[in-house]
């Protein structure tokens, strides 16, 4: 039933291919556990005891509670699908409770770190340099996801009106305004892009030197390459720039609802995870301004 389930996620739920791949991997891992430990070849025969035993094995193997919760979430979605198509009468996940997991705090880049990277790229004039510069600028100026950047098509970017149409999760479209520096870099990049000898994926904005649509691993390497040179943070990924985008906007007084729309979140709860750094900035301002605070601390 894993195959029809993944088709369901792709076709009906509009999940991204990477998300579906993660669900499939979790289900195949659990299916392997059932076969190795109990000789069960049909995942539909799962009971709560099997799930509990799998969770115990994962804990003993050193897998974090956060990762275990993600894996059991995949199972929960799968068994809901089986209920939907009436392949089972009850979900074995009904008694399962998520494990306690500490809040994961992502430390954003500072303005100085981003400005240093952009200054390093400011003299870029060839195709690769201009492409990389536009990627960094676009991430910091829009907060888009890595997969969203990869999927941008030429028709999605309107330099005259300074807007970018982004296709987010569940194929939800949103429009993001572009600042002048991004528009200027985009124009330079597009000129360099036209000079490529062979363009095999002409519809897409970002291409490799061979004219192929850019891919997610390359985007990650580009960001990691530049940011790791200026930052000592453990994680220097595109997602941290997305986090930085939201944090810097909130620090400058942006409305939480506006940031939610720019990020493409469906609820405020998803956006509120970015507010902890804004609160830290407020505490600094309060401590430095209040008459009774100890300003030397």
C-alpha positions as CSV (number, residue, x, y, z in Angstrom):
1,X,0.0,0.0,0.0
2,X,3.0,2.3,0.1
3,X,2.9,3.0,-3.6
4,X,-0.8,4.1,-3.8
5,X,-0.2,6.2,-0.6
6,X,2.7,8.1,-2.2
7,X,0.5,8.7,-5.3
8,X,-2.2,10.0,-3.0
9,X,0.2,12.5,-1.4
10,X,1.5,13.7,-4.8
11,X,-1.8,13.8,-6.7
12,X,-4.5,14.7,-4.1
13,X,-2.6,16.3,-1.3
14,X,-0.1,18.1,-3.6
15,X,2.9,17.3,-1.3
16,X,6.3,18.2,-2.7
17,X,8.3,15.3,-4.2
18,X,10.9,15.7,-1.4
19,X,8.2,15.5,1.3
20,X,6.8,12.4,-0.3
21,X,10.2,10.8,-0.5
22,X,10.7,11.4,3.2
23,X,7.3,9.8,4.0
24,X,8.2,6.8,1.8
25,X,11.6,6.4,3.5
26,X,9.9,6.3,7.0
27,X,7.4,3.8,5.9
28,X,10.0,1.5,4.2
29,X,12.1,1.7,7.4
30,X,9.2,0.7,9.6
31,X,8.2,-2.0,7.1
32,X,11.7,-3.4,7.3
33,X,11.5,-3.4,11.1
34,X,8.3,-5.3,11.0
35,X,9.8,-8.0,8.8
36,X,13.0,-8.3,10.7
37,X,11.6,-8.4,14.2
38,X,8.2,-10.0,13.6
39,X,8.3,-11.6,10.2
40,X,5.3,-9.4,9.1
41,X,5.3,-8.5,5.5
42,X,2.0,-6.6,5.4
43,X,2.3,-3.1,7.0
44,X,-1.6,-3.1,7.2
45,X,-1.2,-5.7,10.0
46,X,0.5,-3.3,12.3
47,X,-0.6,-3.0,15.9
48,X,0.1,-0.3,18.5
49,X,2.5,-2.7,20.2
50,X,4.6,-2.9,17.0
51,X,4.7,0.9,16.8
52,X,5.7,1.1,20.4
53,X,8.5,-1.4,19.9
54,X,9.8,0.5,16.9
55,X,9.8,3.8,18.9
56,X,11.8,2.0,21.7
57,X,14.3,0.7,19.2
58,X,14.7,4.2,17.8
59,X,15.2,5.7,21.2
60,X,17.8,3.1,22.1
61,X,19.6,3.8,18.8
62,X,20.1,7.4,19.8
63,X,17.5,8.9,17.4
64,X,16.3,12.3,18.7
65,X,12.7,12.6,20.0
66,X,12.1,15.3,17.3
67,X,13.1,12.8,14.5
68,X,11.1,10.0,16.0
69,X,8.0,12.3,16.1
70,X,8.5,13.1,12.4
71,X,8.7,9.4,11.6
72,X,5.6,8.5,13.6
73,X,3.8,11.4,12.0
74,X,4.5,9.7,8.6
75,X,2.9,6.5,10.0
76,X,-0.1,8.5,11.3
77,X,-0.7,10.0,7.9
78,X,-0.3,6.6,6.2
79,X,-2.8,4.9,8.5
80,X,-5.3,7.8,8.0
81,X,-5.0,7.0,4.3
82,X,-5.7,3.4,4.9
83,X,-8.8,4.4,6.9
84,X,-9.9,6.6,4.1
85,X,-9.8,3.8,1.6
86,X,-11.3,1.4,4.1
87,X,-8.3,-0.9,4.1
88,X,-8.3,-1.0,7.9
89,X,-11.0,-0.6,10.5
90,X,-9.0,1.4,13.1
91,X,-5.6,3.1,13.2
92,X,-2.9,1.6,15.4
93,X,-1.7,5.1,16.0
94,X,-4.8,6.0,18.0
95,X,-3.1,5.4,21.4
96,X,0.3,6.9,20.4
97,X,1.5,10.1,22.1
98,X,4.2,12.2,20.7
99,X,7.5,12.3,22.6
100,X,8.5,15.4,24.4
101,X,11.0,17.4,22.3
102,X,12.8,20.6,23.3
103,X,12.2,23.7,21.2
104,X,14.6,23.9,18.4
105,X,16.1,27.4,18.3
106,X,17.6,28.5,15.0
107,X,20.2,31.2,15.3
108,X,19.8,33.7,12.4
109,X,22.7,35.4,10.6
110,X,23.5,38.9,11.6
111,X,23.0,41.8,9.3
112,X,26.8,42.2,9.2
113,X,27.3,38.6,8.1
114,X,24.9,38.9,5.2
115,X,26.3,42.3,4.2
116,X,29.8,40.8,4.1
117,X,28.7,38.1,1.8
118,X,26.9,40.5,-0.5
119,X,29.9,42.8,-0.5
120,X,32.1,39.8,-1.6
121,X,29.7,39.1,-4.5
122,X,29.2,42.8,-5.5
123,X,31.9,42.7,-8.1
124,X,30.6,39.5,-9.8
125,X,30.3,39.9,-13.6
126,X,30.3,36.4,-15.1
127,X,27.3,34.1,-15.3
128,X,28.2,32.0,-12.2
129,X,29.0,34.9,-10.0
130,X,25.9,36.9,-10.9
131,X,23.7,33.8,-10.5
132,X,25.2,33.1,-7.0
133,X,24.8,36.8,-6.1
134,X,21.1,36.8,-7.1
135,X,20.5,33.6,-5.2
136,X,21.9,35.1,-2.0
137,X,20.1,38.4,-2.5
138,X,16.8,36.7,-3.3
139,X,16.9,34.4,-0.3
140,X,17.6,37.4,2.1
141,X,15.1,39.8,0.4
142,X,12.2,37.4,0.1
143,X,12.6,34.5,2.6
144,X,11.6,31.9,0.0
145,X,12.2,28.2,0.5
146,X,15.0,26.4,-1.4
147,X,12.6,24.3,-3.4
148,X,10.6,27.5,-4.2
149,X,13.8,29.2,-5.6
150,X,14.6,26.1,-7.7
151,X,11.1,26.1,-9.2
152,X,11.1,29.8,-10.2
153,X,10.3,30.3,-13.9
154,X,11.1,33.3,-16.1
155,X,7.4,34.1,-16.3
156,X,7.3,34.3,-12.5
157,X,9.6,37.3,-12.1
158,X,8.2,40.6,-13.2
159,X,11.1,43.2,-13.0
160,X,8.9,46.0,-14.3
161,X,6.4,45.7,-11.4
162,X,9.1,44.4,-9.0
163,X,7.3,41.3,-8.0
164,X,8.0,37.6,-7.8
165,X,5.3,34.9,-8.0
166,X,6.2,31.9,-5.8
167,X,4.7,28.4,-5.9
168,X,4.7,27.3,-2.3
169,X,3.5,24.2,-0.4
170,X,0.3,22.6,-1.6
171,X,0.8,24.5,-4.9
172,X,-0.3,27.7,-3.1
173,X,0.8,30.8,-5.0
174,X,1.9,34.1,-3.4
175,X,3.4,37.3,-4.7
176,X,6.4,38.9,-3.0
177,X,7.7,42.4,-3.7
178,X,11.3,42.8,-4.9
179,X,13.6,45.5,-3.6
180,X,15.7,47.6,-6.1
181,X,19.0,45.8,-5.5
182,X,17.4,42.4,-6.4
183,X,15.9,43.8,-9.5
184,X,19.3,45.3,-10.6
185,X,21.1,42.0,-10.0
186,X,18.4,40.0,-11.8
187,X,18.7,42.2,-14.9
188,X,22.5,41.6,-14.9
189,X,22.1,37.9,-14.4
190,X,19.5,37.6,-17.2
191,X,21.9,39.3,-19.6
192,X,24.6,36.8,-18.6
193,X,22.1,34.0,-18.9
194,X,21.4,34.8,-22.5
195,X,25.1,34.3,-23.3
196,X,25.0,30.6,-22.3
197,X,25.9,28.4,-25.3
198,X,23.2,25.8,-24.7
199,X,20.1,26.3,-22.6
200,X,18.2,23.0,-22.1
201,X,15.7,24.2,-19.5
202,X,14.7,27.6,-20.9
203,X,11.6,28.1,-18.8
204,X,13.5,28.2,-15.5
205,X,15.2,31.3,-14.0
206,X,18.2,29.7,-12.4
207,X,20.4,27.4,-14.5
208,X,23.7,25.6,-14.2
209,X,26.6,26.5,-16.4
210,X,25.4,23.7,-18.8
211,X,22.0,25.4,-19.2
212,X,20.2,22.9,-17.0
213,X,17.7,23.8,-14.3
214,X,19.5,24.3,-11.0
215,X,19.0,21.7,-8.3
216,X,18.6,21.9,-4.5
217,X,21.9,20.4,-3.5
218,X,23.8,22.9,-5.6
219,X,21.8,25.8,-4.1
220,X,22.7,24.4,-0.6
221,X,26.4,24.3,-1.5
222,X,26.3,27.8,-2.8
223,X,24.8,29.2,0.4
224,X,27.0,27.1,2.6
225,X,30.1,28.1,0.7
226,X,29.6,31.8,1.2
227,X,28.1,31.9,4.6
228,X,30.5,29.5,6.2
229,X,33.3,31.9,5.3
230,X,31.8,34.7,7.4
231,X,29.9,32.8,10.1
232,X,30.9,30.4,12.8
233,X,27.3,29.1,13.1
234,X,26.9,25.3,12.9
235,X,24.2,25.6,10.3
236,X,24.7,27.8,7.2
237,X,21.8,26.6,5.0
238,X,19.2,28.4,2.9
239,X,16.6,27.8,5.7
240,X,18.7,29.8,8.1
241,X,18.6,32.8,5.6
242,X,14.8,32.3,5.5
243,X,14.8,32.4,9.3
244,X,17.1,35.5,9.2
245,X,14.7,37.2,6.8
246,X,11.8,36.8,9.1
247,X,13.8,37.7,12.2
248,X,15.2,40.9,10.7
249,X,11.8,42.0,9.5
250,X,10.3,41.5,12.9
251,X,13.2,43.3,14.6
252,X,12.5,46.3,12.4
253,X,8.8,46.4,13.4
254,X,7.1,44.4,10.7
255,X,3.7,43.1,11.4
256,X,3.5,39.3,12.2
257,X,0.7,38.8,9.8
258,X,2.6,40.4,7.0
259,X,5.6,38.2,7.7
260,X,3.3,35.2,7.7
261,X,2.0,36.1,4.2
262,X,5.5,36.7,2.9
263,X,6.8,33.3,4.2
264,X,3.8,31.5,2.8
265,X,2.7,30.1,6.2
266,X,-0.9,28.9,6.6
267,X,-1.1,29.9,10.3
268,X,0.5,32.4,12.7
269,X,1.8,29.6,14.9
270,X,4.3,28.6,12.2
271,X,5.5,32.2,12.0
272,X,5.7,32.8,15.7
273,X,8.7,30.5,16.0
274,X,10.7,33.4,14.5
275,X,9.7,35.9,17.2
276,X,12.1,34.7,20.0
277,X,15.0,36.7,18.5
278,X,12.8,39.8,18.2
279,X,11.9,39.5,21.9
280,X,15.7,39.4,22.6
281,X,16.1,42.6,20.7
282,X,13.3,44.2,22.6
283,X,14.9,43.1,25.9
284,X,18.1,44.8,24.8
285,X,16.3,48.0,23.9
286,X,14.4,47.9,27.2
287,X,17.5,47.3,29.2
288,X,19.4,50.2,27.5
289,X,16.5,52.7,27.8
290,X,14.6,52.1,31.0
291,X,15.7,54.5,33.8
292,X,15.9,51.8,36.4
293,X,17.7,49.2,34.4
294,X,21.4,48.4,35.0
295,X,22.8,49.6,31.7
296,X,26.2,48.2,32.5
297,X,25.0,44.6,32.5
